[in-house]
Amino acid sequence: MARIVGNDGVVSFGTHSILANAWSISISRVVSDVTAYGDGGTRVVGGMPSYTGSVSGFLEAGAADTSPELTGKFYSDDVVAVTLTAATGCTYTCSTCHISGASVNVSKTGDTTISFDFTASGGFVESWN
């Protein structure tokens, strides 16, 4: 079994790749207490999973892959497909993600970066080969 190294990662938004240097995904689920009178202990029921995540990377001048096309998704009701790759064959894919936030950061002493937050509608497909 091989260890996954971060520099093998890739991010794509639809048909565009982004010069990303980090991505994350969080999977959560609401758990509801359904304990009734007479139960001998607490009973809970798990709800549907929820997927949120973020991608950060570098802004390139004149590159359609970063801005304004993707930041434009933030201002519209469009959805975008997101594929997060940790290494070849190890991916999370969602065909209907909503961009929930976008940020451009400029520093006098470093590269200009761009980051996106997203929420999946319908969930991610996980593939670890």
Backbone as XML, in Angstrom:
<?xml version="1.0"?>
<chain id="A" units="angstrom">
  <residue number="1" name="MET">
    <atom name="N" x="0.839" y="-1.175" z="0.000"/>
    <atom name="CA" x="0.000" y="0.000" z="0.000"/>
    <atom name="C" x="0.884" y="1.238" z="0.000"/>
  </residue>
  <residue number="2" name="ALA">
    <atom name="N" x="0.610" y="2.135" z="-0.917"/>
    <atom name="CA" x="1.421" y="3.339" z="-1.068"/>
    <atom name="C" x="0.809" y="4.500" z="-0.295"/>
  </residue>
  <residue number="3" name="ARG">
    <atom name="N" x="1.670" y="5.304" z="0.231"/>
    <atom name="CA" x="1.264" y="6.512" z="0.936"/>
    <atom name="C" x="0.882" y="7.567" z="-0.085"/>
  </residue>
  <residue number="4" name="ILE">
    <atom name="N" x="-0.152" y="8.357" z="0.207"/>
    <atom name="CA" x="-0.579" y="9.433" z="-0.679"/>
    <atom name="C" x="0.161" y="10.702" z="-0.286"/>
  </residue>
  <residue number="5" name="VAL">
    <atom name="N" x="0.796" y="11.322" z="-1.270"/>
    <atom name="CA" x="1.572" y="12.539" z="-1.043"/>
    <atom name="C" x="0.777" y="13.719" z="-1.601"/>
  </residue>
  <residue number="6" name="GLY">
    <atom name="N" x="0.704" y="14.801" z="-0.848"/>
    <atom name="CA" x="-0.113" y="15.950" z="-1.219"/>
    <atom name="C" x="0.194" y="16.550" z="-2.574"/>
  </residue>
  <residue number="7" name="ASN">
    <atom name="N" x="1.456" y="16.510" z="-3.007"/>
    <atom name="CA" x="1.768" y="17.155" z="-4.283"/>
    <atom name="C" x="1.276" y="16.361" z="-5.488"/>
  </residue>
  <residue number="8" name="ASP">
    <atom name="N" x="0.642" y="15.206" z="-5.276"/>
    <atom name="CA" x="0.014" y="14.456" z="-6.355"/>
    <atom name="C" x="-1.413" y="14.928" z="-6.622"/>
  </residue>
  <residue number="9" name="GLY">
    <atom name="N" x="-1.923" y="15.842" z="-5.824"/>
    <atom name="CA" x="-3.307" y="16.281" z="-5.922"/>
    <atom name="C" x="-3.593" y="17.146" z="-7.137"/>
  </residue>
  <residue number="10" name="VAL">
    <atom name="N" x="-4.852" y="17.109" z="-7.564"/>
    <atom name="CA" x="-5.336" y="17.905" z="-8.688"/>
    <atom name="C" x="-6.766" y="18.332" z="-8.362"/>
  </residue>
  <residue number="11" name="VAL">
    <atom name="N" x="-7.167" y="19.499" z="-8.847"/>
    <atom name="CA" x="-8.532" y="19.977" z="-8.660"/>
    <atom name="C" x="-9.070" y="20.413" z="-10.011"/>
  </residue>
  <residue number="12" name="SER">
    <atom name="N" x="-10.306" y="20.027" z="-10.316"/>
    <atom name="CA" x="-10.936" y="20.564" z="-11.523"/>
    <atom name="C" x="-12.348" y="21.023" z="-11.191"/>
  </residue>
  <residue number="13" name="PHE">
    <atom name="N" x="-12.726" y="22.134" z="-11.803"/>
    <atom name="CA" x="-14.073" y="22.673" z="-11.727"/>
    <atom name="C" x="-14.647" y="22.531" z="-13.129"/>
  </residue>
  <residue number="14" name="GLY">
    <atom name="N" x="-15.544" y="21.589" z="-13.322"/>
    <atom name="CA" x="-16.077" y="21.352" z="-14.662"/>
    <atom name="C" x="-14.964" y="20.955" z="-15.604"/>
  </residue>
  <residue number="15" name="THR">
    <atom name="N" x="-14.805" y="21.695" z="-16.689"/>
    <atom name="CA" x="-13.761" y="21.385" z="-17.661"/>
    <atom name="C" x="-12.474" y="22.150" z="-17.388"/>
  </residue>
  <residue number="16" name="HIS">
    <atom name="N" x="-12.435" y="22.909" z="-16.297"/>
    <atom name="CA" x="-11.263" y="23.729" z="-15.997"/>
    <atom name="C" x="-10.498" y="23.169" z="-14.805"/>
  </residue>
  <residue number="17" name="SER">
    <atom name="N" x="-9.176" y="23.178" z="-14.922"/>
    <atom name="CA" x="-8.326" y="22.879" z="-13.782"/>
    <atom name="C" x="-7.930" y="24.197" z="-13.145"/>
  </residue>
  <residue number="18" name="ILE">
    <atom name="N" x="-7.600" y="24.150" z="-11.892"/>
    <atom name="CA" x="-7.148" y="25.345" z="-11.198"/>
    <atom name="C" x="-5.759" y="25.042" z="-10.656"/>
  </residue>
  <residue number="19" name="LEU">
    <atom name="N" x="-4.895" y="26.025" z="-10.658"/>
    <atom name="CA" x="-3.546" y="25.868" z="-10.137"/>
    <atom name="C" x="-3.649" y="25.846" z="-8.611"/>
  </residue>
  <residue number="20" name="ALA">
    <atom name="N" x="-4.160" y="24.732" z="-8.097"/>
    <atom name="CA" x="-4.477" y="24.611" z="-6.670"/>
    <atom name="C" x="-3.248" y="24.162" z="-5.876"/>
  </residue>
  <residue number="21" name="ASN">
    <atom name="N" x="-3.219" y="24.582" z="-4.629"/>
    <atom name="CA" x="-2.180" y="24.094" z="-3.731"/>
    <atom name="C" x="-2.768" y="23.437" z="-2.487"/>
  </residue>
  <residue number="22" name="ALA">
    <atom name="N" x="-4.099" y="23.467" z="-2.362"/>
    <atom name="CA" x="-4.737" y="22.801" z="-1.221"/>
    <atom name="C" x="-6.223" y="22.601" z="-1.511"/>
  </residue>
  <residue number="23" name="TRP">
    <atom name="N" x="-6.762" y="21.498" z="-1.012"/>
    <atom name="CA" x="-8.206" y="21.289" z="-1.042"/>
    <atom name="C" x="-8.605" y="20.511" z="0.190"/>
  </residue>
  <residue number="24" name="SER">
    <atom name="N" x="-9.855" y="20.674" z="0.566"/>
    <atom name="CA" x="-10.370" y="19.915" z="1.708"/>
    <atom name="C" x="-11.837" y="19.620" z="1.468"/>
  </residue>
  <residue number="25" name="ILE">
    <atom name="N" x="-12.304" y="18.564" z="2.082"/>
    <atom name="CA" x="-13.714" y="18.202" z="2.023"/>
    <atom name="C" x="-14.132" y="17.781" z="3.431"/>
  </residue>
  <residue number="26" name="SER">
    <atom name="N" x="-15.312" y="18.215" z="3.831"/>
    <atom name="CA" x="-15.863" y="17.840" z="5.136"/>
    <atom name="C" x="-17.185" y="17.127" z="4.913"/>
  </residue>
  <residue number="27" name="ILE">
    <atom name="N" x="-17.352" y="16.012" z="5.594"/>
    <atom name="CA" x="-18.568" y="15.219" z="5.489"/>
    <atom name="C" x="-19.204" y="15.193" z="6.874"/>
  </residue>
  <residue number="28" name="SER">
    <atom name="N" x="-20.452" y="15.634" z="6.954"/>
    <atom name="CA" x="-21.138" y="15.650" z="8.245"/>
    <atom name="C" x="-22.549" y="15.113" z="8.075"/>
  </residue>
  <residue number="29" name="ARG">
    <atom name="N" x="-23.175" y="14.856" z="9.194"/>
    <atom name="CA" x="-24.534" y="14.327" z="9.187"/>
    <atom name="C" x="-25.231" y="14.792" z="10.449"/>
  </residue>
  <residue number="30" name="VAL">
    <atom name="N" x="-26.474" y="15.218" z="10.303"/>
    <atom name="CA" x="-27.291" y="15.589" z="11.451"/>
    <atom name="C" x="-27.743" y="14.306" z="12.130"/>
  </residue>
  <residue number="31" name="VAL">
    <atom name="N" x="-27.602" y="14.260" z="13.438"/>
    <atom name="CA" x="-28.072" y="13.115" z="14.219"/>
    <atom name="C" x="-29.193" y="13.606" z="15.124"/>
  </residue>
  <residue number="32" name="SER">
    <atom name="N" x="-30.387" y="13.015" z="14.966"/>
    <atom name="CA" x="-31.563" y="13.451" z="15.722"/>
    <atom name="C" x="-31.874" y="12.486" z="16.851"/>
  </residue>
  <residue number="33" name="ASP">
    <atom name="N" x="-32.195" y="13.038" z="18.000"/>
    <atom name="CA" x="-32.589" y="12.243" z="19.162"/>
    <atom name="C" x="-34.061" y="11.851" z="19.004"/>
  </residue>
  <residue number="34" name="VAL">
    <atom name="N" x="-34.343" y="10.563" z="18.977"/>
    <atom name="CA" x="-35.717" y="10.068" z="18.847"/>
    <atom name="C" x="-36.109" y="9.221" z="20.058"/>
  </residue>
  <residue number="35" name="THR">
    <atom name="N" x="-35.487" y="9.514" z="21.190"/>
    <atom name="CA" x="-35.780" y="8.788" z="22.419"/>
    <atom name="C" x="-37.232" y="9.029" z="22.835"/>
  </residue>
  <residue number="36" name="ALA">
    <atom name="N" x="-37.942" y="7.959" z="23.157"/>
    <atom name="CA" x="-39.345" y="8.058" z="23.557"/>
    <atom name="C" x="-39.503" y="7.623" z="25.012"/>
  </residue>
  <residue number="37" name="TYR">
    <atom name="N" x="-40.641" y="7.975" z="25.600"/>
    <atom name="CA" x="-40.933" y="7.511" z="26.962"/>
    <atom name="C" x="-40.862" y="5.997" z="26.982"/>
  </residue>
  <residue number="38" name="GLY">
    <atom name="N" x="-40.247" y="5.468" z="28.002"/>
    <atom name="CA" x="-40.158" y="4.028" z="28.170"/>
    <atom name="C" x="-38.902" y="3.416" z="27.558"/>
  </residue>
  <residue number="39" name="ASP">
    <atom name="N" x="-38.162" y="4.156" z="26.746"/>
    <atom name="CA" x="-36.916" y="3.629" z="26.191"/>
    <atom name="C" x="-35.907" y="3.444" z="27.308"/>
  </residue>
  <residue number="40" name="GLY">
    <atom name="N" x="-35.122" y="2.387" z="27.208"/>
    <atom name="CA" x="-34.114" y="2.101" z="28.225"/>
    <atom name="C" x="-32.843" y="2.909" z="28.064"/>
  </residue>
  <residue number="41" name="GLY">
    <atom name="N" x="-32.692" y="3.593" z="26.979"/>
    <atom name="CA" x="-31.501" y="4.417" z="26.717"/>
    <atom name="C" x="-31.806" y="5.382" z="25.584"/>
  </residue>
  <residue number="42" name="THR">
    <atom name="N" x="-30.855" y="6.202" z="25.294"/>
    <atom name="CA" x="-31.016" y="7.182" z="24.230"/>
    <atom name="C" x="-31.048" y="6.479" z="22.874"/>
  </residue>
  <residue number="43" name="ARG">
    <atom name="N" x="-31.966" y="6.906" z="22.012"/>
    <atom name="CA" x="-32.024" y="6.400" z="20.630"/>
    <atom name="C" x="-31.825" y="7.583" z="19.695"/>
  </residue>
  <residue number="44" name="VAL">
    <atom name="N" x="-31.022" y="7.366" z="18.664"/>
    <atom name="CA" x="-30.774" y="8.419" z="17.680"/>
    <atom name="C" x="-30.943" y="7.858" z="16.278"/>
  </residue>
  <residue number="45" name="VAL">
    <atom name="N" x="-31.222" y="8.764" z="15.350"/>
    <atom name="CA" x="-31.340" y="8.411" z="13.940"/>
    <atom name="C" x="-30.436" y="9.352" z="13.150"/>
  </residue>
  <residue number="46" name="GLY">
    <atom name="N" x="-29.626" y="8.778" z="12.273"/>
    <atom name="CA" x="-28.739" y="9.590" z="11.440"/>
    <atom name="C" x="-29.467" y="10.113" z="10.218"/>
  </residue>
  <residue number="47" name="GLY">
    <atom name="N" x="-29.207" y="11.346" z="9.874"/>
    <atom name="CA" x="-29.797" y="11.957" z="8.684"/>
    <atom name="C" x="-28.909" y="11.771" z="7.464"/>
  </residue>
  <residue number="48" name="MET">
    <atom name="N" x="-29.213" y="12.500" z="6.426"/>
    <atom name="CA" x="-28.457" y="12.431" z="5.186"/>
    <atom name="C" x="-27.104" y="13.131" z="5.357"/>
  </residue>
  <residue number="49" name="PRO">
    <atom name="N" x="-26.073" y="12.620" z="4.688"/>
    <atom name="CA" x="-24.774" y="13.291" z="4.778"/>
    <atom name="C" x="-24.777" y="14.615" z="4.024"/>
  </residue>
  <residue number="50" name="SER">
    <atom name="N" x="-23.950" y="15.520" z="4.483"/>
    <atom name="CA" x="-23.773" y="16.828" z="3.867"/>
    <atom name="C" x="-22.286" y="16.993" z="3.552"/>
  </residue>
  <residue number="51" name="TYR">
    <atom name="N" x="-21.981" y="17.511" z="2.355"/>
    <atom name="CA" x="-20.604" y="17.654" z="1.904"/>
    <atom name="C" x="-20.301" y="19.119" z="1.626"/>
  </residue>
  <residue number="52" name="THR">
    <atom name="N" x="-19.263" y="19.629" z="2.257"/>
    <atom name="CA" x="-18.773" y="20.970" z="1.990"/>
    <atom name="C" x="-17.262" y="20.890" z="1.818"/>
  </residue>
  <residue number="53" name="GLY">
    <atom name="N" x="-16.710" y="21.881" z="1.166"/>
    <atom name="CA" x="-15.267" y="21.852" z="0.985"/>
    <atom name="C" x="-14.726" y="23.180" z="0.529"/>
  </residue>
  <residue number="54" name="SER">
    <atom name="N" x="-13.417" y="23.199" z="0.344"/>
    <atom name="CA" x="-12.757" y="24.404" z="-0.127"/>
    <atom name="C" x="-11.552" y="24.033" z="-0.973"/>
  </residue>
  <residue number="55" name="VAL">
    <atom name="N" x="-11.206" y="24.953" z="-1.850"/>
    <atom name="CA" x="-10.043" y="24.816" z="-2.719"/>
    <atom name="C" x="-9.316" y="26.143" z="-2.698"/>
  </residue>
  <residue number="56" name="SER">
    <atom name="N" x="-8.005" y="26.102" z="-2.605"/>
    <atom name="CA" x="-7.229" y="27.330" z="-2.715"/>
    <atom name="C" x="-6.098" y="27.112" z="-3.700"/>
  </residue>
  <residue number="57" name="GLY">
    <atom name="N" x="-5.700" y="28.192" z="-4.331"/>
    <atom name="CA" x="-4.638" y="28.098" z="-5.321"/>
    <atom name="C" x="-4.164" y="29.466" z="-5.741"/>
  </residue>
  <residue number="58" name="PHE">
    <atom name="N" x="-3.549" y="29.512" z="-6.904"/>
    <atom name="CA" x="-2.912" y="30.734" z="-7.371"/>
    <atom name="C" x="-3.675" y="31.341" z="-8.532"/>
  </residue>
  <residue number="59" name="LEU">
    <atom name="N" x="-3.780" y="32.656" z="-8.523"/>
    <atom name="CA" x="-4.451" y="33.391" z="-9.584"/>
    <atom name="C" x="-3.428" y="33.686" z="-10.676"/>
  </residue>
  <residue number="60" name="GLU">
    <atom name="N" x="-3.800" y="33.377" z="-11.920"/>
    <atom name="CA" x="-2.907" y="33.607" z="-13.045"/>
    <atom name="C" x="-3.496" y="34.694" z="-13.936"/>
  </residue>
  <residue number="61" name="ALA">
    <atom name="N" x="-2.687" y="35.647" z="-14.331"/>
    <atom name="CA" x="-3.147" y="36.730" z="-15.198"/>
    <atom name="C" x="-3.567" y="36.166" z="-16.550"/>
  </residue>
  <residue number="62" name="GLY">
    <atom name="N" x="-4.771" y="36.549" z="-16.982"/>
    <atom name="CA" x="-5.257" y="36.143" z="-18.289"/>
    <atom name="C" x="-5.670" y="34.700" z="-18.395"/>
  </residue>
  <residue number="63" name="ALA">
    <atom name="N" x="-5.820" y="34.007" z="-17.277"/>
    <atom name="CA" x="-6.180" y="32.589" z="-17.304"/>
    <atom name="C" x="-7.661" y="32.426" z="-17.017"/>
  </residue>
  <residue number="64" name="ALA">
    <atom name="N" x="-8.397" y="31.869" z="-17.967"/>
    <atom name="CA" x="-9.837" y="31.674" z="-17.797"/>
    <atom name="C" x="-10.136" y="30.631" z="-16.731"/>
  </residue>
  <residue number="65" name="ASP">
    <atom name="N" x="-9.143" y="29.818" z="-16.365"/>
    <atom name="CA" x="-9.386" y="28.765" z="-15.391"/>
    <atom name="C" x="-9.604" y="29.292" z="-13.984"/>
  </residue>
  <residue number="66" name="THR">
    <atom name="N" x="-9.173" y="30.500" z="-13.707"/>
    <atom name="CA" x="-9.306" y="30.986" z="-12.342"/>
    <atom name="C" x="-10.322" y="32.111" z="-12.235"/>
  </residue>
  <residue number="67" name="SER">
    <atom name="N" x="-10.128" y="33.195" z="-12.896"/>
    <atom name="CA" x="-11.030" y="34.325" z="-12.747"/>
    <atom name="C" x="-11.174" y="35.006" z="-14.099"/>
  </residue>
  <residue number="68" name="PRO">
    <atom name="N" x="-12.315" y="35.543" z="-14.440"/>
    <atom name="CA" x="-13.504" y="35.695" z="-13.621"/>
    <atom name="C" x="-14.497" y="34.554" z="-13.754"/>
  </residue>
  <residue number="69" name="GLU">
    <atom name="N" x="-14.235" y="33.549" z="-14.582"/>
    <atom name="CA" x="-15.242" y="32.527" z="-14.848"/>
    <atom name="C" x="-15.719" y="31.820" z="-13.580"/>
  </residue>
  <residue number="70" name="LEU">
    <atom name="N" x="-14.804" y="31.321" z="-12.764"/>
    <atom name="CA" x="-15.240" y="30.590" z="-11.577"/>
    <atom name="C" x="-15.824" y="31.514" z="-10.522"/>
  </residue>
  <residue number="71" name="THR">
    <atom name="N" x="-15.252" y="32.692" z="-10.349"/>
    <atom name="CA" x="-15.845" y="33.590" z="-9.366"/>
    <atom name="C" x="-17.212" y="34.047" z="-9.841"/>
  </residue>
  <residue number="72" name="GLY">
    <atom name="N" x="-17.440" y="34.062" z="-11.150"/>
    <atom name="CA" x="-18.755" y="34.392" z="-11.688"/>
    <atom name="C" x="-19.809" y="33.384" z="-11.275"/>
  </residue>
  <residue number="73" name="LYS">
    <atom name="N" x="-19.420" y="32.130" z="-11.038"/>
    <atom name="CA" x="-20.365" y="31.109" z="-10.579"/>
    <atom name="C" x="-20.953" y="31.501" z="-9.226"/>
  </residue>
  <residue number="74" name="PHE">
    <atom name="N" x="-20.181" y="32.237" z="-8.444"/>
    <atom name="CA" x="-20.643" y="32.663" z="-7.131"/>
    <atom name="C" x="-21.832" y="33.606" z="-7.236"/>
  </residue>
  <residue number="75" name="TYR">
    <atom name="N" x="-21.892" y="34.397" z="-8.301"/>
    <atom name="CA" x="-22.950" y="35.382" z="-8.463"/>
    <atom name="C" x="-24.173" y="34.834" z="-9.180"/>
  </residue>
  <residue number="76" name="SER">
    <atom name="N" x="-24.115" y="33.605" z="-9.636"/>
    <atom name="CA" x="-25.237" y="33.028" z="-10.370"/>
    <atom name="C" x="-25.735" y="31.783" z="-9.640"/>
  </residue>
  <residue number="77" name="ASP">
    <atom name="N" x="-26.788" y="31.199" z="-10.151"/>
    <atom name="CA" x="-27.341" y="29.996" z="-9.558"/>
    <atom name="C" x="-26.803" y="28.754" z="-10.262"/>
  </residue>
  <residue number="78" name="ASP">
    <atom name="N" x="-25.744" y="28.913" z="-11.045"/>
    <atom name="CA" x="-25.158" y="27.793" z="-11.770"/>
    <atom name="C" x="-24.532" y="26.798" z="-10.805"/>
  </residue>
  <residue number="79" name="VAL">
    <atom name="N" x="-24.459" y="25.584" z="-11.265"/>
    <atom name="CA" x="-23.727" y="24.564" z="-10.533"/>
    <atom name="C" x="-22.478" y="24.229" z="-11.319"/>
  </residue>
  <residue number="80" name="VAL">
    <atom name="N" x="-21.508" y="23.693" z="-10.641"/>
    <atom name="CA" x="-20.254" y="23.326" z="-11.288"/>
    <atom name="C" x="-19.866" y="21.937" z="-10.799"/>
  </residue>
  <residue number="81" name="ALA">
    <atom name="N" x="-19.319" y="21.131" z="-11.692"/>
    <atom name="CA" x="-18.790" y="19.818" z="-11.307"/>
    <atom name="C" x="-17.441" y="20.039" z="-10.637"/>
  </residue>
  <residue number="82" name="VAL">
    <atom name="N" x="-17.205" y="19.335" z="-9.547"/>
    <atom name="CA" x="-15.940" y="19.448" z="-8.830"/>
    <atom name="C" x="-15.336" y="18.054" z="-8.712"/>
  </residue>
  <residue number="83" name="THR">
    <atom name="N" x="-14.064" y="17.942" z="-9.089"/>
    <atom name="CA" x="-13.323" y="16.695" z="-8.894"/>
    <atom name="C" x="-12.084" y="17.015" z="-8.084"/>
  </residue>
  <residue number="84" name="LEU">
    <atom name="N" x="-11.968" y="16.368" z="-6.936"/>
    <atom name="CA" x="-10.828" y="16.541" z="-6.044"/>
    <atom name="C" x="-10.018" y="15.252" z="-6.086"/>
  </residue>
  <residue number="85" name="THR">
    <atom name="N" x="-8.775" y="15.347" z="-6.512"/>
    <atom name="CA" x="-7.924" y="14.164" z="-6.647"/>
    <atom name="C" x="-6.789" y="14.242" z="-5.646"/>
  </residue>
  <residue number="86" name="ALA">
    <atom name="N" x="-6.658" y="13.202" z="-4.834"/>
    <atom name="CA" x="-5.541" y="13.116" z="-3.893"/>
    <atom name="C" x="-4.331" y="12.488" z="-4.578"/>
  </residue>
  <residue number="87" name="ALA">
    <atom name="N" x="-4.589" y="11.494" z="-5.416"/>
    <atom name="CA" x="-3.567" y="10.803" z="-6.206"/>
    <atom name="C" x="-4.326" y="10.068" z="-7.297"/>
  </residue>
  <residue number="88" name="THR">
    <atom name="N" x="-3.631" y="9.588" z="-8.302"/>
    <atom name="CA" x="-4.276" y="8.888" z="-9.403"/>
    <atom name="C" x="-5.175" y="7.780" z="-8.852"/>
  </residue>
  <residue number="89" name="GLY">
    <atom name="N" x="-6.456" y="7.818" z="-9.234"/>
    <atom name="CA" x="-7.408" y="6.811" z="-8.778"/>
    <atom name="C" x="-8.046" y="7.083" z="-7.437"/>
  </residue>
  <residue number="90" name="CYS">
    <atom name="N" x="-7.655" y="8.145" z="-6.784"/>
    <atom name="CA" x="-8.198" y="8.490" z="-5.459"/>
    <atom name="C" x="-8.882" y="9.849" z="-5.556"/>
  </residue>
  <residue number="91" name="THR">
    <atom name="N" x="-10.210" y="9.823" z="-5.796"/>
    <atom name="CA" x="-10.924" y="11.059" z="-6.064"/>
    <atom name="C" x="-12.251" y="11.148" z="-5.324"/>
  </residue>
  <residue number="92" name="TYR">
    <atom name="N" x="-12.696" y="12.388" z="-5.174"/>
    <atom name="CA" x="-14.055" y="12.725" z="-4.781"/>
    <atom name="C" x="-14.626" y="13.519" z="-5.954"/>
  </residue>
  <residue number="93" name="THR">
    <atom name="N" x="-15.807" y="13.133" z="-6.451"/>
    <atom name="CA" x="-16.409" y="13.799" z="-7.600"/>
    <atom name="C" x="-17.854" y="14.147" z="-7.296"/>
  </residue>
  <residue number="94" name="CYS">
    <atom name="N" x="-18.246" y="15.375" z="-7.644"/>
    <atom name="CA" x="-19.623" y="15.824" z="-7.504"/>
    <atom name="C" x="-19.997" y="16.585" z="-8.763"/>
  </residue>
  <residue number="95" name="SER">
    <atom name="N" x="-21.105" y="16.217" z="-9.374"/>
    <atom name="CA" x="-21.512" y="16.898" z="-10.604"/>
    <atom name="C" x="-22.348" y="18.143" z="-10.338"/>
  </residue>
  <residue number="96" name="THR">
    <atom name="N" x="-22.826" y="18.318" z="-9.117"/>
    <atom name="CA" x="-23.677" y="19.465" z="-8.809"/>
    <atom name="C" x="-23.240" y="20.148" z="-7.510"/>
  </residue>
  <residue number="97" name="CYS">
    <atom name="N" x="-22.190" y="20.933" z="-7.607"/>
    <atom name="CA" x="-21.722" y="21.714" z="-6.464"/>
    <atom name="C" x="-22.064" y="23.182" z="-6.677"/>
  </residue>
  <residue number="98" name="HIS">
    <atom name="N" x="-22.398" y="23.842" z="-5.606"/>
    <atom name="CA" x="-22.664" y="25.276" z="-5.633"/>
    <atom name="C" x="-21.479" y="25.990" z="-4.988"/>
  </residue>
  <residue number="99" name="ILE">
    <atom name="N" x="-20.959" y="26.998" z="-5.672"/>
    <atom name="CA" x="-19.904" y="27.822" z="-5.088"/>
    <atom name="C" x="-20.570" y="28.704" z="-4.041"/>
  </residue>
  <residue number="100" name="SER">
    <atom name="N" x="-20.176" y="28.527" z="-2.779"/>
    <atom name="CA" x="-20.803" y="29.282" z="-1.698"/>
    <atom name="C" x="-19.954" y="30.454" z="-1.231"/>
  </residue>
  <residue number="101" name="GLY">
    <atom name="N" x="-18.738" y="30.560" z="-1.730"/>
    <atom name="CA" x="-17.877" y="31.673" z="-1.378"/>
    <atom name="C" x="-16.651" y="31.691" z="-2.266"/>
  </residue>
  <residue number="102" name="ALA">
    <atom name="N" x="-16.122" y="32.861" z="-2.506"/>
    <atom name="CA" x="-14.902" y="33.018" z="-3.293"/>
    <atom name="C" x="-14.105" y="34.161" z="-2.695"/>
  </residue>
  <residue number="103" name="SER">
    <atom name="N" x="-12.795" y="34.027" z="-2.724"/>
    <atom name="CA" x="-11.945" y="35.050" z="-2.137"/>
    <atom name="C" x="-10.660" y="35.176" z="-2.950"/>
  </residue>
  <residue number="104" name="VAL">
    <atom name="N" x="-10.268" y="36.396" z="-3.237"/>
    <atom name="CA" x="-8.995" y="36.682" z="-3.889"/>
    <atom name="C" x="-8.144" y="37.432" z="-2.880"/>
  </residue>
  <residue number="105" name="ASN">
    <atom name="N" x="-6.914" y="36.986" z="-2.697"/>
    <atom name="CA" x="-6.018" y="37.596" z="-1.725"/>
    <atom name="C" x="-4.737" y="38.054" z="-2.410"/>
  </residue>
  <residue number="106" name="VAL">
    <atom name="N" x="-4.391" y="39.310" z="-2.217"/>
    <atom name="CA" x="-3.200" y="39.889" z="-2.825"/>
    <atom name="C" x="-2.245" y="40.307" z="-1.711"/>
  </residue>
  <residue number="107" name="SER">
    <atom name="N" x="-0.972" y="39.941" z="-1.871"/>
    <atom name="CA" x="0.038" y="40.286" z="-0.883"/>
    <atom name="C" x="1.238" y="40.911" z="-1.586"/>
  </residue>
  <residue number="108" name="LYS">
    <atom name="N" x="1.783" y="41.938" z="-0.988"/>
    <atom name="CA" x="2.959" y="42.578" z="-1.558"/>
    <atom name="C" x="4.152" y="41.636" z="-1.544"/>
  </residue>
  <residue number="109" name="THR">
    <atom name="N" x="4.143" y="40.685" z="-0.632"/>
    <atom name="CA" x="5.310" y="39.813" z="-0.465"/>
    <atom name="C" x="5.095" y="38.388" z="-0.960"/>
  </residue>
  <residue number="110" name="GLY">
    <atom name="N" x="4.019" y="38.156" z="-1.706"/>
    <atom name="CA" x="3.797" y="36.782" z="-2.153"/>
    <atom name="C" x="2.882" y="36.703" z="-3.352"/>
  </residue>
  <residue number="111" name="ASP">
    <atom name="N" x="2.553" y="35.494" z="-3.718"/>
    <atom name="CA" x="1.673" y="35.252" z="-4.857"/>
    <atom name="C" x="0.249" y="35.671" z="-4.547"/>
  </residue>
  <residue number="112" name="THR">
    <atom name="N" x="-0.487" y="36.017" z="-5.598"/>
    <atom name="CA" x="-1.908" y="36.312" z="-5.460"/>
    <atom name="C" x="-2.651" y="34.988" z="-5.463"/>
  </residue>
  <residue number="113" name="THR">
    <atom name="N" x="-3.498" y="34.790" z="-4.477"/>
    <atom name="CA" x="-4.196" y="33.514" z="-4.337"/>
    <atom name="C" x="-5.695" y="33.696" z="-4.517"/>
  </residue>
  <residue number="114" name="ILE">
    <atom name="N" x="-6.339" y="32.588" z="-4.823"/>
    <atom name="CA" x="-7.788" y="32.562" z="-4.962"/>
    <atom name="C" x="-8.277" y="31.331" z="-4.209"/>
  </residue>
  <residue number="115" name="SER">
    <atom name="N" x="-9.428" y="31.448" z="-3.561"/>
    <atom name="CA" x="-9.989" y="30.291" z="-2.858"/>
    <atom name="C" x="-11.494" y="30.251" z="-3.091"/>
  </residue>
  <residue number="116" name="PHE">
    <atom name="N" x="-12.025" y="29.048" z="-3.056"/>
    <atom name="CA" x="-13.443" y="28.807" z="-3.267"/>
    <atom name="C" x="-13.955" y="27.895" z="-2.174"/>
  </residue>
  <residue number="117" name="ASP">
    <atom name="N" x="-15.152" y="28.161" z="-1.700"/>
    <atom name="CA" x="-15.873" y="27.250" z="-0.814"/>
    <atom name="C" x="-17.050" y="26.708" z="-1.611"/>
  </residue>
  <residue number="118" name="PHE">
    <atom name="N" x="-17.391" y="25.464" z="-1.401"/>
    <atom name="CA" x="-18.491" y="24.870" z="-2.151"/>
    <atom name="C" x="-19.302" y="23.939" z="-1.272"/>
  </residue>
  <residue number="119" name="THR">
    <atom name="N" x="-20.551" y="23.726" z="-1.679"/>
    <atom name="CA" x="-21.460" y="22.797" z="-1.029"/>
    <atom name="C" x="-22.024" y="21.886" z="-2.104"/>
  </residue>
  <residue number="120" name="ALA">
    <atom name="N" x="-21.998" y="20.591" z="-1.843"/>
    <atom name="CA" x="-22.493" y="19.620" z="-2.817"/>
    <atom name="C" x="-23.998" y="19.468" z="-2.696"/>
  </residue>
  <residue number="121" name="SER">
    <atom name="N" x="-24.648" y="19.365" z="-3.836"/>
    <atom name="CA" x="-26.069" y="19.049" z="-3.884"/>
    <atom name="C" x="-26.178" y="17.614" z="-4.381"/>
  </residue>
  <residue number="122" name="GLY">
    <atom name="N" x="-26.514" y="16.704" z="-3.496"/>
    <atom name="CA" x="-26.607" y="15.301" z="-3.884"/>
    <atom name="C" x="-25.414" y="14.471" z="-3.458"/>
  </residue>
  <residue number="123" name="GLY">
    <atom name="N" x="-24.356" y="15.081" z="-2.991"/>
    <atom name="CA" x="-23.233" y="14.328" z="-2.457"/>
    <atom name="C" x="-22.102" y="14.097" z="-3.435"/>
  </residue>
  <residue number="124" name="PHE">
    <atom name="N" x="-21.046" y="13.500" z="-2.927"/>
    <atom name="CA" x="-19.854" y="13.179" z="-3.691"/>
    <atom name="C" x="-19.775" y="11.682" z="-3.931"/>
  </residue>
  <residue number="125" name="VAL">
    <atom name="N" x="-19.163" y="11.306" z="-5.031"/>
    <atom name="CA" x="-18.845" y="9.906" z="-5.300"/>
    <atom name="C" x="-17.378" y="9.731" z="-4.943"/>
  </residue>
  <residue number="126" name="GLU">
    <atom name="N" x="-17.111" y="8.768" z="-4.091"/>
    <atom name="CA" x="-15.770" y="8.523" z="-3.601"/>
    <atom name="C" x="-15.177" y="7.335" z="-4.353"/>
  </residue>
  <residue number="127" name="SER">
    <atom name="N" x="-13.946" y="7.488" z="-4.841"/>
    <atom name="CA" x="-13.291" y="6.404" z="-5.564"/>
    <atom name="C" x="-11.845" y="6.309" z="-5.094"/>
  </residue>
  <residue number="128" name="TRP">
    <atom name="N" x="-11.530" y="5.203" z="-4.448"/>
    <atom name="CA" x="-10.163" y="4.968" z="-3.959"/>
    <atom name="C" x="-9.677" y="3.640" z="-4.509"/>
  </residue>
  <residue number="129" name="ASN">
    <atom name="N" x="-8.910" y="3.717" z="-5.593"/>
    <atom name="CA" x="-8.388" y="2.486" z="-6.218"/>
    <atom name="C" x="-7.016" y="2.169" z="-5.728"/>
  </residue>
</chain>
